């Protein structure tokens, strides 16, 4: 054990006779002293365990919020949150797509370390009835806080898997990852969840399934006919297994047309399905009611509440109260409704007298989707001055997201942090606030940023950030703290279609490798400090330090790759394909249906 510093010993003696209540007031008055006490391991600092509320939007662009420069969208509650706290300008997601980004957020680790990065075209979980998901050996921040006596709850979207081997094992379920309570959607919103929207599963996927289904059906028919006529030497057990295999493919194809709504669009309370399929017209009210109820039930604290919004993912279902209110159509209406939800949650905190003892965070899992359109109407977000968006591995528009913190009396109000930070930083930061210890048997890529937020540290601990698209490293940024320079190289970028469009409109979502990307040797180099829009790549002739910068980053890549151990891939074809024996169902399979929410009294939205 390291010896305590002399000033800390003296402060500890002076605080010994002070009551716990007075210590909280004393520490809240002097944030820097809080850091000093905590660094010296004093129990007084650990007694200050704030409630923690983490709010994560889905597909929200950094340019969609007023406090990030949007003067045509009304987001008064999020803007007020920024005025009362700290706003980050270089807050970076570990991936530009839902499943891997959220896995990194929950674990503080790049998705490739946990197997939550994909080597195929489907880089997010596709079904509730897949077998992939956040591995059971990963330790989430919820697990750490639960061990520290926190009540831990998740309300909203999960999208980290449900089952592994059987319909009830729930190995990937939130309650198996440190949450005491879960109410929400184990999957993610799809157009299929709403009757009047075109199916979101792409036509190419459906066509492939139909082609293979025809081939396998023909093979099954041939085998069964041969068995019956005696022309094929095979046991009945093998023939039946082969027939069941054919049924799996047929069901997968058919489900892409008819059953997606019933099999993917469901609500759960803990381990029980409460709505199958979801009734979107009341989902917003139900989720808000659950979030406020959790705050009220655990007001004596400490508690962790992760509010994982379904907003603003397509199909952008918006309650009637907010329809037509914005200047940006349905997408703007959905954002303004989400802002109202943020306000309702903040009001609940204030009404319970928890304002000064609650650490609040708001962010988005990644940037807005540029390809989300309906005719000429834009249904995806605006990423401000930043190039690219959702699904694009390295461009800033897909990974630079809003990041806002509030903790009255502790964090300085109306302040801005221009240092590079990551969504993965939440993991060690909240673990520190709860008095917990992060795992020592694995690499944690997030950094504890509490000193940076308090203003007690001048620079972020991040030097290099690695930007993946699936398992492929697309880009790397290097922050030179001594000079303030911020460099970024791109080894590959998505090939936009149509060419020059700035997005992959033709293909629906940009790819990560092969013909879907353009490779660069030497890599593209940008000076993000002076060119945050990544509009003007530097050349070896225009930038005298070009080769030195690229060489230094490449050395960091080599060292980084040494730390990435091979693990089972959770998003491979076998883990993402629909498996009927894993399908959550509250009725008689395949006719799954239930409605346990009809008698509830949700908040009126």
ABEGO torsion letter per residue (X at the ends): XBBBBAAAAAAAAAAAABBAAAAAAAAAABAAAAAAAAAAGBAAAAABBBBBBBBBBBGBBAAABAAAGBAABBBAAAAAAAAABBBBABBBBABABAAAAAAAAAAGBBAAAAGABBABABABBABAABABEBBAABBBAAAAAAAAGBBBBBBEBAGAEABAABAAAGAABAAAAGBABBBEBABBBBAAABAABBBABBAAAAAAAAAAAAAAAAAAAAAAAAAAAGABBBBAAAAAAAAAAAAAAAAAAAAAAAAAAAAABBBBBEABBABOBBBAAAAAAAAAAAAAAAAAAAAAOBBBBBBBBAOABOAGBBBAAABGABAAEAAAAAAAAAAAAAAAAAAAAAAAGAAAABBBBBBBABBBBAABBBEABBABBBAEABBEBBGBAABAAAABBBBBBBBBGABBBGBBBABBBBAAAAAAAAAAAAGBBBBAABBBABBBAAAAAAGABABBABABBBBBBEABBABBBBBBAAAGBBBBBBABBBBBOBBGAGBBAAAGBBBABEAABBBBOBBBBBBAAABAAGABBBBAAABAAAAAAAAAAAAAAAAAAAABBBBBBAABAAAABBBAAABBBABBOABBBBBAAAABBBBBX
